[in-house]
């Protein structure tokens, strides 16, 4: 589900920390499965585990008197840091950066002799970034046939140098930092001050600074502590679901309107799903409720400290299921009690605040929860993939604010998506919403910044991972799909419900520019590229015929025609209204020399994957130069009368005239 588009946050220290935390989280979260595996092996097989096994737990000696290595030590010392280092490098420079980052991480691991998670978070991205810079130096300068040799040796040499840097330079610094941070934590524990960290942690969660704290500091320190003591309290400083659950329960009993109605569902998502983000808007509706979160957090930490309880590994996400699964064998009572007491204290404080409020929260402003959700997204800097649970129900696409950005995506982003975007743009403008931005893009270039994503039904699953917070609409007919009317209705509903303030904020949001319609090259469509009576009788022959016209114009090379066939095999370019627009794949853009379009009419029709096609428009485009003509063609083919005129045309000039003098 999507919510309203939010204004791009201004650069600030908070935003910088958010981005840093997101980057750290990006290294840790993909490897949480490995952390869980290590935690389970530790809880089960170490000497104090549920089922002690010397060979697995790494204690005792084997039959020859040699100390057992086990799985626990090597996994925490080598496997987990190397995974983090590889992931960090890959985030910067793909697999190549990941490999170099892992090599550099190995130097830190061996140099320190202790689990080097912070070191891995440094060496992984450093390896990827430096390798990327080095690759840029000789990019395009390597003789053909020597690419693999240069790439492998450069990565190997640079990786070896980074490993030595990690061994001699980085590991002492990280060891010193880890020791100092551990001493600080121990000081807080010894003096009973650890609960005070909630004064900082709980507000930080609502401001989306939690990743920087949790994954940047608490998780690495917690793992070191767990290795030494078999458990760590640090894993629950931020992940305890009790404080958020208490606030949501208070809304269930003392909230009003949509806030009260949606609280039960939010509580389930929060407590069992571990998505703490879901309760942040409830705090933002009444910011003083942060006191309830702080009170609950302090209570939970104090309970853990008094009962000497902790987890063996991170609980991610912060679900009660994950928390219980990672609880140390001797800590079930303390951990469960900490969650219960944190919930109770948070509930009591939140209840007093809600009952004492002169303005009942959620009652006087119908969309107060939606407004708070929008505020949350503005602070987060992007749309929330879970906030739809707060503003919609029953699986219906309900927007929390006005739709401003719609993208029509296809594989290459230059043919069918451009036509579809043009048709949809005209419909939305006709409905009275010219400010709604409808653009087109290739799936490879999608970002999670759109409100609605429209794709061919065969491409929707490919588009979803990159745009998880958007509403996805699948179509099978690009020219006159009935789904377009549904999108128009959604735009009407969301914009009529949007507030003036939100609209003002959206107006300042940099949006993807719509395809330019002005000043295209004057020779994109010429008379020589229009054929009124095509010779082809099959789909593939028609693609060849349209491609050869582009080839004869010098617009493409022969490889582009092969790419047109490849594109057709993956997703049909049939548009509806007797029209097909074959074009190359996204990878075929190097085969295009200049933008050009060819138009062929087949009066008797061609079977195009079970659809009748009478007009084939071959497309080759550089940048957005060809989009002007595609927009004109789309306008023609959404008008039945003009399609009939095309069918009856007797001269090439009539065809060009119908397309609106596109080269003018």
C-alpha positions, -999 to 999 in steps of 0.1 A, spaced: 0 0 0 11 35 -5 5 66 15 9 102 4 40 115 -11 60 133 14 82 163 10 119 156 7 134 163 42 159 191 45 195 181 52 201 180 89 221 160 115 190 139 122 186 130 85 223 122 82 222 99 112 190 82 97 209 76 65 239 63 84 217 40 104 199 28 73 233 19 58 243 0 89 210 -18 90 215 -27 53 246 -46 63 231 -64 93 195 -72 83 203 -94 53 224 -116 76 200 -118 105 193 -155 95 230 -162 102 228 -145 136 197 -165 145 214 -197 134 244 -189 156 221 -180 185 202 -213 183 234 -233 181 247 -214 211 215 -218 231 213 -255 224 249 -269 224 272 -248 246 282 -262 280 253 -244 297 229 -249 268 198 -270 266 216 -300 250 253 -296 256 274 -312 228 312 -306 232 320 -311 195 293 -285 185 295 -261 215 333 -259 215 340 -271 251 360 -300 264 384 -321 244 380 -348 218 392 -384 221 427 -374 213 428 -347 240 426 -318 216 403 -290 226 371 -289 206 367 -260 183 329 -264 178 307 -242 157 300 -213 181 334 -197 181 342 -199 144 308 -187 134 309 -156 156 346 -149 149 347 -155 112 314 -162 95 293 -134 108 319 -106 103 327 -118 69 291 -119 59 287 -83 71 319 -72 53 308 -88 21 273 -73 23 287 -38 30 311 -41 1 283 -54 -22 261 -25 -13 287 -1 -26 302 -19 -56 281 -51 -62 297 -86 -59 332 -73 -68 330 -48 -39 317 -75 -17 346 -98 -23 372 -71 -17 353 -60 14 354 -95 28 391 -98 22 397 -66 40 375 -77 69 396 -108 73 426 -87 82 406 -70 109 393 -103 123 428 -119 125 444 -87 138 419 -82 167 413 -119 176 378 -110 188 344 -108 169 349 -77 147 315 -65 137 323 -29 139 355 -36 120 335 -54 93 311 -25 91 342 -3 83 362 -26 60 333 -39 40 321 -5 26 357 8 25 367 -22 3 337 -17 -20 342 21 -23 380 20 -29 376 -8 -55 349 12 -73 372 42 -75 401 21 -88 379 4 -114 369 38 -126 405 47 -133 410 21 -160 373 17 -171 372 15 -209 410 14 -212 415 -24 -210 422 -42 -242 396 -68 -252 404 -102 -239 423 -89 -209 393 -78 -188 391 -109 -166 429 -109 -160 429 -72 -150 398 -75 -129 409 -105 -109 444 -94 -102 434 -58 -93 408 -72 -68 433 -96 -54 461 -71 -50 439 -44 -36 422 -69 -13 455 -81 0 466 -45 8 433 -38 25 437 -70 46 471 -57 58 455 -23 65 429 -40 85 454 -61 104 478 -33 113 458 -2 112 420 -7 117 419 -36 142 438 -17 170 415 13 166 383 -8 166 395 -29 195 401 2 215 367 15 207 350 -18 216 369 -19 249 359 17 257 323 12 247 321 -20 268 336 -2 298 309 24 295 281 -2 293 297 -20 323 298 12 343 261 19 336 252 -17 346 274 -17 377 259 16 389 223 8 380 222 35 354 214 14 323 176 20 325 184 57 318 194 49 283 157 47 275 156 85 278 176 85 246 166 53 229 128 56 229 126 91 214 153 80 189 131 51 177 102 75 169 127 97 150 141 67 131 175 69 146 172 35 161 192 17 134 223 38 140 220 30 178 210 -7 176 230 -20 146 259 4 150 266 0 187 243 -23 207 244 -54 185 282 -55 181 287 -49 219 259 -74 227 274 -101 206 308 -96 223 291 -98 257 271 -128 247 302 -146 236 318 -140 270 288 -144 293 264 -165 272 238 -137 270 235 -100 268 210 -74 281 220 -51 253 199 -70 227 167 -58 245 175 -22 251 158 -12 218 140 -44 207 116 -48 237 81 -47 223 65 -38 256 67 0 255 50 2 221 24 -24 230 14 -5 262 7 27 241 -14 8 216 -34 -9 244 -41 25 259 -55 37 225 -77 6 224 -93 16 257 -91 54 257 -85 65 221 -112 79 198 -122 75 162 -98 59 137 -70 58 163 -91 36 186 -104 14 158 -70 7 142 -50 2 175 -59 -36 178 -46 -44 143 -15 -22 149 -9 -40 182 -8 -74 165 16 -62 138 38 -46 164 39 -74 190 39 -105 168 52 -91 136 80 -71 153 74 -39 132 77 -12 158 73 15 132 35 8 133 31 26 167 51 57 159 21 77 145 2 71 177 30 88 196 32 116 171 -5 124 175 2 131 211 40 137 215 38 137 253 32 99 250 69 95 245 70 96 283 50 63 283 75 47 260 104 60 281 88 47 313 81 13 298 116 11 284 132 20 317 110 -6 335 119 -33 311 157 -27 313 156 -25 351 138 -58 352 164 -74 330 192 -60 351 176 -71 384 170 -107 372 203 -109 353 185 -118 321 193 -114 285 193 -128 249 219 -150 233 216 -131 199 198 -102 184 160 -103 182 153 -90 147 126 -80 140 116 -71 176 87 -96 177 79 -114 209 84 -146 189 120 -136 180 126 -124 216 116 -157 231 135 -177 205 167 -159 214 163 -159 252 191 -175 272 182 -207 289 183 -191 324 165 -159 314 130 -168 303 114 -156 335 133 -123 335 128 -116 298 91 -123 298 86 -104 330 105 -74 315 81 -74 285 50 -76 307 62 -49 331 73 -26 303 38 -30 287 20 -24 320 40 8 329 37 21 294 -1 14 293 -7 31 327 12 63 318 -4 65 283 -38 59 297 -34 88 322 -22 111 294 -51 101 270 -78 104 297 -64 137 310 -62 152 275 -86 181 270 -89 173 233 -97 136 229 -71 122 205 -86 112 172 -120 126 178 -119 162 166 -99 156 135 -112 129 113 -79 122 96 -56 128 126 -40 94 124 -34 99 87 -18 133 94 4 117 121 14 89 96 23 115 71 44 134 97 61 101 105 70 95 68 83 131 65 107 124 93 116 90 80 123 105 46 102 80 26 69 62 26 61 35 51 53 0 39 33 -7 71 14 25 76 -14 13 53 -26 -7 82 -34 26 99 -53 42 71 -70 14 53 -87 -19 59 -99 -49 41 -71 -48 15 -86 -18 -3 -61 6 -17 -67 36 5 -43 65 3 -33 86 33 -29 116 11 -31 129 -25 -15 109 -53 12 130 -69 36 106 -86 26 77 -109 50 57 -130 43 33 -159 72 8 -159 83 -17 -185 116 -36 -192 133 -9 -213 113 21 -202 110 36 -236 83 20 -256 52 4 -241 56 23 -208 59 56 -227 27 49 -246 8 37 -215 20 67 -195 8 90 -222 -27 74 -223 -30 75 -185 -16 111 -183 -43 123 -207 -71 106 -188 -59 121 -155 -56 155 -170 -91 152 -185 -104 143 -150 -91 177 -137 -58 167 -121 -30 181 -144 -7 184 -114 -5 147 -110 29 136 -125 26 105 -148 60 94 -161 76 62 -175 107 43 -165 125 10 -169 120 -15 -140 157 -15 -134 156 23 -126 125 22 -103 129 37 -68 105 35 -39 93 71 -44 61 66 -63 25 65 -51 12 42 -79 32 18 -102 15 5 -134 31 -24 -152 22 -52 -176 8 -81 -157 39 -102 -165 62 -76 -150 44 -67 -118 63 -91 -96 96 -77 -109 85 -42 -100 73 -48 -65 106 -53 -47 119 -19 -57 86 -1 -50 72 -20 -20 53 9 -5 34 19 -37 0 7 -50 7 -17 -79 -17 -19 -108 -13 -47 -135 -26 -42 -170 -27 -64 -201 -39 -37 -226 -19 -5 -227 -42 16 -248 -76 11 -232 -73 -10 -201 -102 -7 -177 -77 -4 -149 -69 32 -160 -104 43 -149 -97 27 -115 -65 47 -112 -83 79 -122 -109 72 -95 -81 66 -69 -65 99 -79 -99 117 -75 -105 101 -41 -70 107 -27 -68 143 -40 -103 153 -28 -94 139 7 -60 155 9 -54 186 30 -42 219 18 -11 216 39 -2 182 24 -7 196 -11 15 224 -3 42 201 10 39 179 -21 43 209 -43 78 212 -30 86 176 -37 110 170 -65 91 146 -88 103 126 -117 99 148 -147 72 139 -172 85 130 -207 93 162 -225 71 169 -254 89 199 -268 116 203 -294 122 167 -306 146 161 -335 129 168 -368 136 134 -384 122 109 -359 93 100 -382 98 106 -419 77 96 -449 102 69 -459 96 51 -426 58 48 -431 45 18 -451 7 15 -458 8 -21 -469 32 -43 -450 43 -76 -465 47 -96 -433 22 -122 -423 35 -132 -389 45 -114 -357 82 -121 -361 83 -111 -397 65 -79 -388 91 -71 -362 119 -77 -388 101 -54 -412 97 -26 -387 133 -31 -375 147 -30 -410 131 4 -416 150 16 -385 182 0 -397 179 16 -432 176 50 -415 209 44 -397 191 47 -364 202 12 -352 225 -16 -360 215 -52 -367 218 -62 -331 189 -40 -322 165 -61 -343 176 -92 -324 169 -73 -291 134 -65 -305 127 -102 -308 142 -109 -273 119 -82 -258 89 -97 -275 96 -132 -261 97 -118 -225 67 -94 -226 44 -88 -254 44 -53 -270 8 -55 -280 -8 -23 -268 -45 -28 -277 -66 -10 -304 -49 -31 -331 -14 -16 -322 19 -32 -314 51 -13 -307 81 -37 -309 113 -23 -294 145 -35 -279 154 -45 -244 169 -22 -219 203 -37 -225 201 -29 -262 204 8 -259 240 6 -271 227 -6 -305 208 27 -310 226 55 -329 197 80 -330 160 82 -322 137 70 -349 102 55 -353 88 33 -381 51 28 -389 37 -1 -409 0 -8 -416 -12 -44 -422 -48 -40 -437 -55 -77 -433 -42 -79 -398 -15 -101 -381 -19 -126 -353 1 -111 -325 0 -137 -297 -37 -142 -302 -45 -105 -307 -52 -89 -340 -27 -62 -350 -31 -39 -380 -4 -13 -370 32 -20 -360 53 9 -347 90 2 -344 107 23 -318 143 32 -311 149 60 -287 178 79 -271 169 97 -239 134 111 -243 136 123 -279 111 97 -292 85 103 -265 69 132 -283 58 110 -312 47 82 -289 25 106 -271 9 117 -304 5 80 -315 -11 72 -281 -37 100 -285 -46 87 -320 -51 51 -309 -73 60 -279 -97 77 -304 -118 51 -323 -126 76 -350 -90 84 -357 -81 47 -357 -107 43 -384 -91 71 -404 -58 54 -402 -73 22 -415 -88 42 -444 -58 64 -452 -45 62 -488 -14 83 -485 16 85 -461 8 122 -456 -26 114 -442 -9 92 -416 16 119 -407 -12 144 -405 -32 122 -381 -2 120 -358 -3 157 -354 27 168 -373 49 152 -346 81 165 -360 70 201 -360 
